[in-house]
Amino acid sequence: MAAVRALNDDEVFNEMKKMVSFIKQEALEKAREIKVKADEEFNIEKAKIVRQESLNIEATFERKIKQAEVQKRIAQSNQINKSRLRVLQSRQHMLDELYEEARSKLPSVSSDSNKYPALLKDLVLQGLYSLMEAEIKVQCRKDDVSLVEKAITEATKEYEEHMGQKINATIDEENMPSSNAGGVILSAMNGKIKVNNTLEARLTILEDGMLPQIRVLLFGHSPNRAFFN
């Protein structure tokens, strides 16, 4: 068997050089593997972050769009309400002018010698039916005393015929208003109950009672109304 020869210095150096080269190559390959893996993990993580941030941006954008839409609807609603308010104010102003014009014409009612006496009789009769008391006091203008006395006589007679009840209605000479446009005020039970049938009071009642019809005549039916009875 041949004896194993010892390596000389050159051979040892060459062997060590090969081992170093091999180790260096292994290290380089390992480093490349680590870098490739790190790059892959980095790209995956970056993609996750980019995706998450994209979702956040989209969510923020959608939220701002919804907020903008809400603000737009609020602004539109406020504008519509302001417009409706201006329309209502204009309509009320027109109604006030109409009522004021009607009040200004009340004195002409009492100056109509043909219609005013019949109106006084109807006003007295309506007051009698409202009070249904045996003793009635009637207030009127001084200028209307004679007309009201006749109206009381006619109204009392008609009331007694229909109700079968005697009634004593007299003019209240101690309380004769001079500022109203005409008409009468009836009272009973020492003034505890009253029926105001002056022309001003009747106009006020007419304003309230006929307000829906007046609005329809002036402004037409509401577009939101579905039924008409």
Secondary structure, DSSP 8 states (H G I E B T S, - for coil): --------HHHHHHHHHHHHHHHHHHHHHHHHHHHHHHHHHHHHHHHHHHHHHHHHHHHHHHHHHHHHHHHHHHHHHHHHHHHHHHHHHHHHHHHHHHHHHHHHTHHHHHT-TTTHHHHHHHHHHHHHHHH--SEEEEE--GGGHHHHHHHHHHHHHHHHHHH----EEEE-TT----SSSSEEEEEETTTTEEEEEEHHHHHHHHHHHTHHHHHHHHH---TT-----
